[in-house]
Amino acid sequence: MWDVGWSNQSFEYWLYLHFDYSDSALHRDSWNEKLDVLFKRYGIGDGRYRKNYEDIYDLVNTYGSAAEAIRNAKRRMFGFREKECNPSAYDPGTTVYLLVEELLKMIED
């Protein structure tokens, strides 16, 4: 079975949820700027968010956590009904947490 994990406006919203909750409808560039602030604050990587970090999972889980991102995403997505609301209109929103939950189950087994 195939399913789609999406993150609107950008994947960076999902990364931001590792650190904090937000339901602000921001442009994708703003999520990058918010991650810049967090990366600088925590000294992650070179202190600046970059899309091409090969170890992004480890970096965001140093001071944030996948568990927090999942909690924050579930909080934001509570009440979202995909059949009634087009994902592109749900801003911000993400279903990446569904994929991560499945991957974590596979790792635990």
Stockholm file with secondary structure:
# STOCKHOLM 1.0

chainA/1-109         MWDVGWSNQSFEYWLYLHFDYSDSALHRDSWNEKLDVLFKRYGIGDGRYRKNYEDIYDLVNTYGSAAEAIRNAKRRMFGFREKECNPSAYDPGTTVYLLVEELLKMIED
#=GR chainA/1-109 SS CCCCCCEESCHHHHHHTTTCCCCCCCCHHHHHHHHHHHHHHHTCTTSSCCTTCTTHHHHHHHHSCHHHHHHHHHHHHTTCCTTTSCGGGSSSEECHHHHHHHHHHHHHC
#=GC SS_cons         CCCCCCEESCHHHHHHTTTCCCCCCCCHHHHHHHHHHHHHHHTCTTSSCCTTCTTHHHHHHHHSCHHHHHHHHHHHHTTCCTTTSCGGGSSSEECHHHHHHHHHHHHHC
//
